[in-house]
Amino acid sequence: MNAHQRFGWIMFTLSGVFFLAIGVRDGDLLTIGGAVVWMIGCAAFLLSSDS
């Protein structure tokens, strides 16, 4: 994975953090769950593409 791709996935993960913050602020469990799944998916892709 090149630097631009890694940067893009880190930005996707960061968007999940903001998505999670909105869910926590609003107390919306569906939004919180979606954000957690989103960030797990991003982390899995970053870890699997580490080579």
mmCIF file as gemmi writes it, N, C-alpha and C atoms, coordinates in Angstrom:
data_model
loop_
_atom_site.group_PDB
_atom_site.id
_atom_site.type_symbol
_atom_site.label_atom_id
_atom_site.label_alt_id
_atom_site.label_comp_id
_atom_site.label_asym_id
_atom_site.label_entity_id
_atom_site.label_seq_id
_atom_site.pdbx_PDB_ins_code
_atom_site.Cartn_x
_atom_site.Cartn_y
_atom_site.Cartn_z
_atom_site.occupancy
_atom_site.B_iso_or_equiv
_atom_site.pdbx_formal_charge
_atom_site.auth_seq_id
_atom_site.auth_asym_id
_atom_site.pdbx_PDB_model_num
ATOM 1 N N . MET Axp A 1 ? 0.865 -1.176 0 1 0 ? 1 A 1
ATOM 2 C CA . MET Axp A 1 ? 0 0 0 1 0 ? 1 A 1
ATOM 3 C C . MET Axp A 1 ? 0.906 1.232 0 1 0 ? 1 A 1
ATOM 4 N N . ASN Axp A 2 ? 0.622 2.152 -0.915 1 0 ? 2 A 1
ATOM 5 C CA . ASN Axp A 2 ? 1.457 3.348 -0.956 1 0 ? 2 A 1
ATOM 6 C C . ASN Axp A 2 ? 0.951 4.393 0.044 1 0 ? 2 A 1
ATOM 7 N N . ALA Axp A 3 ? 1.697 5.465 0.167 1 0 ? 3 A 1
ATOM 8 C CA . ALA Axp A 3 ? 1.4 6.488 1.183 1 0 ? 3 A 1
ATOM 9 C C . ALA Axp A 3 ? 0.047 7.151 0.948 1 0 ? 3 A 1
ATOM 10 N N . HIS Axp A 4 ? -0.334 7.367 -0.303 1 0 ? 4 A 1
ATOM 11 C CA . HIS Axp A 4 ? -1.617 8.014 -0.587 1 0 ? 4 A 1
ATOM 12 C C . HIS Axp A 4 ? -2.794 7.122 -0.198 1 0 ? 4 A 1
ATOM 13 N N . GLN Axp A 5 ? -2.663 5.834 -0.474 1 0 ? 5 A 1
ATOM 14 C CA . GLN Axp A 5 ? -3.725 4.904 -0.09 1 0 ? 5 A 1
ATOM 15 C C . GLN Axp A 5 ? -3.843 4.82 1.435 1 0 ? 5 A 1
ATOM 16 N N . ARG Axp A 6 ? -2.707 4.732 2.111 1 0 ? 6 A 1
ATOM 17 C CA . ARG Axp A 6 ? -2.715 4.662 3.577 1 0 ? 6 A 1
ATOM 18 C C . ARG Axp A 6 ? -3.351 5.93 4.155 1 0 ? 6 A 1
ATOM 19 N N . PHE Axp A 7 ? -3 7.08 3.607 1 0 ? 7 A 1
ATOM 20 C CA . PHE Axp A 7 ? -3.575 8.342 4.068 1 0 ? 7 A 1
ATOM 21 C C . PHE Axp A 7 ? -5.096 8.337 3.879 1 0 ? 7 A 1
ATOM 22 N N . GLY Axp A 8 ? -5.551 7.841 2.741 1 0 ? 8 A 1
ATOM 23 C CA . GLY Axp A 8 ? -6.982 7.766 2.472 1 0 ? 8 A 1
ATOM 24 C C . GLY Axp A 8 ? -7.707 6.892 3.474 1 0 ? 8 A 1
ATOM 25 N N . TRP Axp A 9 ? -7.147 5.74 3.801 1 0 ? 9 A 1
ATOM 26 C CA . TRP Axp A 9 ? -7.787 4.849 4.775 1 0 ? 9 A 1
ATOM 27 C C . TRP Axp A 9 ? -7.757 5.437 6.174 1 0 ? 9 A 1
ATOM 28 N N . ILE Axp A 10 ? -6.702 6.169 6.499 1 0 ? 10 A 1
ATOM 29 C CA . ILE Axp A 10 ? -6.662 6.839 7.805 1 0 ? 10 A 1
ATOM 30 C C . ILE Axp A 10 ? -7.742 7.914 7.87 1 0 ? 10 A 1
ATOM 31 N N . MET Axp A 11 ? -7.964 8.621 6.766 1 0 ? 11 A 1
ATOM 32 C CA . MET Axp A 11 ? -9.033 9.626 6.737 1 0 ? 11 A 1
ATOM 33 C C . MET Axp A 11 ? -10.414 8.974 6.842 1 0 ? 11 A 1
ATOM 34 N N . PHE Axp A 12 ? -10.609 7.819 6.206 1 0 ? 12 A 1
ATOM 35 C CA . PHE Axp A 12 ? -11.857 7.08 6.362 1 0 ? 12 A 1
ATOM 36 C C . PHE Axp A 12 ? -12.069 6.705 7.826 1 0 ? 12 A 1
ATOM 37 N N . THR Axp A 13 ? -11.01 6.259 8.481 1 0 ? 13 A 1
ATOM 38 C CA . THR Axp A 13 ? -11.105 5.888 9.894 1 0 ? 13 A 1
ATOM 39 C C . THR Axp A 13 ? -11.432 7.111 10.743 1 0 ? 13 A 1
ATOM 40 N N . LEU Axp A 14 ? -10.806 8.23 10.441 1 0 ? 14 A 1
ATOM 41 C CA . LEU Axp A 14 ? -11.081 9.468 11.176 1 0 ? 14 A 1
ATOM 42 C C . LEU Axp A 14 ? -12.541 9.895 11.006 1 0 ? 14 A 1
ATOM 43 N N . SER Axp A 15 ? -13.09 9.703 9.817 1 0 ? 15 A 1
ATOM 44 C CA . SER Axp A 15 ? -14.502 10.035 9.62 1 0 ? 15 A 1
ATOM 45 C C . SER Axp A 15 ? -15.382 9.155 10.502 1 0 ? 15 A 1
ATOM 46 N N . GLY Axp A 16 ? -14.961 7.918 10.731 1 0 ? 16 A 1
ATOM 47 C CA . GLY Axp A 16 ? -15.689 7.036 11.646 1 0 ? 16 A 1
ATOM 48 C C . GLY Axp A 16 ? -15.66 7.545 13.066 1 0 ? 16 A 1
ATOM 49 N N . VAL Axp A 17 ? -14.545 8.15 13.469 1 0 ? 17 A 1
ATOM 50 C CA . VAL Axp A 17 ? -14.445 8.725 14.817 1 0 ? 17 A 1
ATOM 51 C C . VAL Axp A 17 ? -15.448 9.87 14.971 1 0 ? 17 A 1
ATOM 52 N N . PHE Axp A 18 ? -15.536 10.725 13.965 1 0 ? 18 A 1
ATOM 53 C CA . PHE Axp A 18 ? -16.514 11.816 14.03 1 0 ? 18 A 1
ATOM 54 C C . PHE Axp A 18 ? -17.942 11.284 13.994 1 0 ? 18 A 1
ATOM 55 N N . PHE Axp A 19 ? -18.175 10.259 13.187 1 0 ? 19 A 1
ATOM 56 C CA . PHE Axp A 19 ? -19.481 9.605 13.115 1 0 ? 19 A 1
ATOM 57 C C . PHE Axp A 19 ? -19.848 9.04 14.498 1 0 ? 19 A 1
ATOM 58 N N . LEU Axp A 20 ? -18.886 8.432 15.169 1 0 ? 20 A 1
ATOM 59 C CA . LEU Axp A 20 ? -19.094 7.896 16.515 1 0 ? 20 A 1
ATOM 60 C C . LEU Axp A 20 ? -19.408 9.018 17.5 1 0 ? 20 A 1
ATOM 61 N N . ALA Axp A 21 ? -18.69 10.121 17.411 1 0 ? 21 A 1
ATOM 62 C CA . ALA Axp A 21 ? -18.924 11.252 18.314 1 0 ? 21 A 1
ATOM 63 C C . ALA Axp A 21 ? -20.341 11.798 18.161 1 0 ? 21 A 1
ATOM 64 N N . ILE Axp A 22 ? -20.829 11.87 16.937 1 0 ? 22 A 1
ATOM 65 C CA . ILE Axp A 22 ? -22.196 12.34 16.708 1 0 ? 22 A 1
ATOM 66 C C . ILE Axp A 22 ? -23.194 11.375 17.338 1 0 ? 22 A 1
ATOM 67 N N . GLY Axp A 23 ? -22.948 10.082 17.184 1 0 ? 23 A 1
ATOM 68 C CA . GLY Axp A 23 ? -23.838 9.087 17.782 1 0 ? 23 A 1
ATOM 69 C C . GLY Axp A 23 ? -23.861 9.161 19.297 1 0 ? 23 A 1
ATOM 70 N N . VAL Axp A 24 ? -22.692 9.355 19.896 1 0 ? 24 A 1
ATOM 71 C CA . VAL Axp A 24 ? -22.617 9.474 21.36 1 0 ? 24 A 1
ATOM 72 C C . VAL Axp A 24 ? -23.322 10.744 21.815 1 0 ? 24 A 1
ATOM 73 N N . ARG Axp A 25 ? -23.087 11.846 21.118 1 0 ? 25 A 1
ATOM 74 C CA . ARG Axp A 25 ? -23.726 13.111 21.472 1 0 ? 25 A 1
ATOM 75 C C . ARG Axp A 25 ? -25.247 13.013 21.428 1 0 ? 25 A 1
ATOM 76 N N . ASP Axp A 26 ? -25.755 12.339 20.388 1 0 ? 26 A 1
ATOM 77 C CA . ASP Axp A 26 ? -27.202 12.229 20.214 1 0 ? 26 A 1
ATOM 78 C C . ASP Axp A 26 ? -27.8 11.029 20.944 1 0 ? 26 A 1
ATOM 79 N N . GLY Axp A 27 ? -26.949 10.153 21.464 1 0 ? 27 A 1
ATOM 80 C CA . GLY Axp A 27 ? -27.442 8.967 22.147 1 0 ? 27 A 1
ATOM 81 C C . GLY Axp A 27 ? -28.096 7.967 21.204 1 0 ? 27 A 1
ATOM 82 N N . ASP Axp A 28 ? -27.655 7.941 19.952 1 0 ? 28 A 1
ATOM 83 C CA . ASP Axp A 28 ? -28.242 7.075 18.927 1 0 ? 28 A 1
ATOM 84 C C . ASP Axp A 28 ? -27.422 5.788 18.806 1 0 ? 28 A 1
ATOM 85 N N . LEU Axp A 29 ? -27.985 4.683 19.281 1 0 ? 29 A 1
ATOM 86 C CA . LEU Axp A 29 ? -27.253 3.418 19.272 1 0 ? 29 A 1
ATOM 87 C C . LEU Axp A 29 ? -26.99 2.897 17.862 1 0 ? 29 A 1
ATOM 88 N N . LEU Axp A 30 ? -27.887 3.16 16.926 1 0 ? 30 A 1
ATOM 89 C CA . LEU Axp A 30 ? -27.679 2.717 15.557 1 0 ? 30 A 1
ATOM 90 C C . LEU Axp A 30 ? -26.476 3.433 14.934 1 0 ? 30 A 1
ATOM 91 N N . THR Axp A 31 ? -26.359 4.719 15.176 1 0 ? 31 A 1
ATOM 92 C CA . THR Axp A 31 ? -25.216 5.484 14.671 1 0 ? 31 A 1
ATOM 93 C C . THR Axp A 31 ? -23.924 5.012 15.317 1 0 ? 31 A 1
ATOM 94 N N . ILE Axp A 32 ? -23.957 4.766 16.614 1 0 ? 32 A 1
ATOM 95 C CA . ILE Axp A 32 ? -22.768 4.266 17.32 1 0 ? 32 A 1
ATOM 96 C C . ILE Axp A 32 ? -22.349 2.911 16.757 1 0 ? 32 A 1
ATOM 97 N N . GLY Axp A 33 ? -23.325 2.032 16.572 1 0 ? 33 A 1
ATOM 98 C CA . GLY Axp A 33 ? -23.024 0.712 16.011 1 0 ? 33 A 1
ATOM 99 C C . GLY Axp A 33 ? -22.456 0.806 14.604 1 0 ? 33 A 1
ATOM 100 N N . GLY Axp A 34 ? -23.043 1.668 13.783 1 0 ? 34 A 1
ATOM 101 C CA . GLY Axp A 34 ? -22.537 1.847 12.427 1 0 ? 34 A 1
ATOM 102 C C . GLY Axp A 34 ? -21.121 2.379 12.413 1 0 ? 34 A 1
ATOM 103 N N . ALA Axp A 35 ? -20.83 3.313 13.304 1 0 ? 35 A 1
ATOM 104 C CA . ALA Axp A 35 ? -19.484 3.886 13.378 1 0 ? 35 A 1
ATOM 105 C C . ALA Axp A 35 ? -18.465 2.845 13.816 1 0 ? 35 A 1
ATOM 106 N N . VAL Axp A 36 ? -18.845 2.021 14.778 1 0 ? 36 A 1
ATOM 107 C CA . VAL Axp A 36 ? -17.929 0.978 15.255 1 0 ? 36 A 1
ATOM 108 C C . VAL Axp A 36 ? -17.639 -0.025 14.144 1 0 ? 36 A 1
ATOM 109 N N . VAL Axp A 37 ? -18.681 -0.454 13.439 1 0 ? 37 A 1
ATOM 110 C CA . VAL Axp A 37 ? -18.485 -1.388 12.326 1 0 ? 37 A 1
ATOM 111 C C . VAL Axp A 37 ? -17.611 -0.748 11.245 1 0 ? 37 A 1
ATOM 112 N N . TRP Axp A 38 ? -17.853 0.519 10.939 1 0 ? 38 A 1
ATOM 113 C CA . TRP Axp A 38 ? -17.06 1.246 9.944 1 0 ? 38 A 1
ATOM 114 C C . TRP Axp A 38 ? -15.579 1.261 10.332 1 0 ? 38 A 1
ATOM 115 N N . MET Axp A 39 ? -15.295 1.595 11.602 1 0 ? 39 A 1
ATOM 116 C CA . MET Axp A 39 ? -13.897 1.694 12.046 1 0 ? 39 A 1
ATOM 117 C C . MET Axp A 39 ? -13.232 0.326 12.11 1 0 ? 39 A 1
ATOM 118 N N . ILE Axp A 40 ? -13.971 -0.713 12.473 1 0 ? 40 A 1
ATOM 119 C CA . ILE Axp A 40 ? -13.409 -2.07 12.472 1 0 ? 40 A 1
ATOM 120 C C . ILE Axp A 40 ? -13.048 -2.471 11.045 1 0 ? 40 A 1
ATOM 121 N N . GLY Axp A 41 ? -13.932 -2.154 10.099 1 0 ? 41 A 1
ATOM 122 C CA . GLY Axp A 41 ? -13.641 -2.46 8.696 1 0 ? 41 A 1
ATOM 123 C C . GLY Axp A 41 ? -12.406 -1.734 8.189 1 0 ? 41 A 1
ATOM 124 N N . CYS Axp A 42 ? -12.289 -0.46 8.527 1 0 ? 42 A 1
ATOM 125 C CA . CYS Axp A 42 ? -11.106 0.314 8.12 1 0 ? 42 A 1
ATOM 126 C C . CYS Axp A 42 ? -9.837 -0.26 8.751 1 0 ? 42 A 1
ATOM 127 N N . ALA Axp A 43 ? -9.907 -0.59 10.036 1 0 ? 43 A 1
ATOM 128 C CA . ALA Axp A 43 ? -8.735 -1.138 10.727 1 0 ? 43 A 1
ATOM 129 C C . ALA Axp A 43 ? -8.349 -2.48 10.131 1 0 ? 43 A 1
ATOM 130 N N . ALA Axp A 44 ? -9.328 -3.32 9.834 1 0 ? 44 A 1
ATOM 131 C CA . ALA Axp A 44 ? -9.035 -4.622 9.232 1 0 ? 44 A 1
ATOM 132 C C . ALA Axp A 44 ? -8.349 -4.449 7.881 1 0 ? 44 A 1
ATOM 133 N N . PHE Axp A 45 ? -8.817 -3.498 7.088 1 0 ? 45 A 1
ATOM 134 C CA . PHE Axp A 45 ? -8.191 -3.277 5.787 1 0 ? 45 A 1
ATOM 135 C C . PHE Axp A 45 ? -6.771 -2.741 5.957 1 0 ? 45 A 1
ATOM 136 N N . LEU Axp A 46 ? -6.576 -1.813 6.881 1 0 ? 46 A 1
ATOM 137 C CA . LEU Axp A 46 ? -5.226 -1.272 7.107 1 0 ? 46 A 1
ATOM 138 C C . LEU Axp A 46 ? -4.265 -2.35 7.585 1 0 ? 46 A 1
ATOM 139 N N . LEU Axp A 47 ? -4.73 -3.229 8.476 1 0 ? 47 A 1
ATOM 140 C CA . LEU Axp A 47 ? -3.862 -4.281 9 1 0 ? 47 A 1
ATOM 141 C C . LEU Axp A 47 ? -3.581 -5.362 7.938 1 0 ? 47 A 1
ATOM 142 N N . SER Axp A 48 ? -4.576 -5.677 7.115 1 0 ? 48 A 1
ATOM 143 C CA . SER Axp A 48 ? -4.375 -6.719 6.107 1 0 ? 48 A 1
ATOM 144 C C . SER Axp A 48 ? -3.515 -6.232 4.945 1 0 ? 48 A 1
ATOM 145 N N . SER Axp A 49 ? -3.468 -4.927 4.737 1 0 ? 49 A 1
ATOM 146 C CA . SER Axp A 49 ? -2.689 -4.359 3.635 1 0 ? 49 A 1
ATOM 147 C C . SER Axp A 49 ? -1.341 -3.833 4.096 1 0 ? 49 A 1
ATOM 148 N N . ASP Axp A 50 ? -0.89 -4.287 5.229 1 0 ? 50 A 1
ATOM 149 C CA . ASP Axp A 50 ? 0.335 -3.76 5.827 1 0 ? 50 A 1
ATOM 150 C C . ASP Axp A 50 ? 1.596 -4.207 5.085 1 0 ? 50 A 1
ATOM 151 N N . SER Axp A 51 ? 1.503 -5.241 4.27 1 0 ? 51 A 1
ATOM 152 C CA . SER Axp A 51 ? 2.706 -5.748 3.608 1 0 ? 51 A 1
ATOM 153 C C . SER Axp A 51 ? 3.175 -4.896 2.464 1 0 ? 51 A 1
